[in-house]
């Protein structure tokens, strides 16, 4: 009875989260909702000075205090979530999609295509990501589009190498050999044979790279090369209010906690991905 009840509670598809995974998912969904409805949830406009005292303390009027100019920190964190989540999500989708597609293509095609592409990606991945990001952003500018493309370019080689290593193993399986004998195209092998067999680890890798991109974006913004004023992501909010650290101001602590809550929750969700519950009633 206990196993049957567990299986029913797992939902119609038979998958269930652990309590830690469910808690992490709730935090992630919370930030996604905040980012999606930021303009409606923010009590004040992002740039409006609403407090005559800089680094004001938390109060019933200003839940997270005010920043170095007297702007409401709660509003700025809510509105900053759009840029932190939006840029990071766009960057990881581009990086993972291009890296996975190229990795599977290299594994299936082999030959000179695999060799040349692999050596190029190995050369790119050997460059420290933060140093490369600083050089690229300084060269092409720090517009939102540039940031997305730079972050995607930095993390594409890692996604490529991960997907290729998985695809090479799958490519040696008997069902791939049978598909080749049938005369199936490379596109069929990639989309119908290899991708379904590497999808779960690839999704876990996407989550890890999302965390890396959030941290790199926050680092670039903290150094003044990320999202530019009057816009601000969470890293830029830490940079703006770093002088308030000596006062213990919420203006510098709150965005740090926001970054930590998002990245830790994604990591916990990856470590506690839903697993299929076996029905033992038979």
Secondary structure as UniProt FT lines:
FT   HELIX           2..9
FT   TURN            10..14
FT   STRAND          15..16
FT   HELIX           19..36
FT   HELIX           38..41
FT   TURN            46..47
FT   TURN            54..55
FT   TURN            63..64
FT   TURN            68..69
FT   STRAND          71..72
FT   HELIX           73..109
FT   HELIX           111..125
FT   HELIX           129..140
FT   HELIX           144..171
FT   HELIX           174..181
FT   TURN            182..183
FT   HELIX           186..188
FT   HELIX           189..194
FT   HELIX           195..222
FT   TURN            223..224
FT   TURN            229..230
FT   HELIX           234..240
FT   HELIX           242..247
FT   HELIX           250..271
FT   STRAND          275..276
//
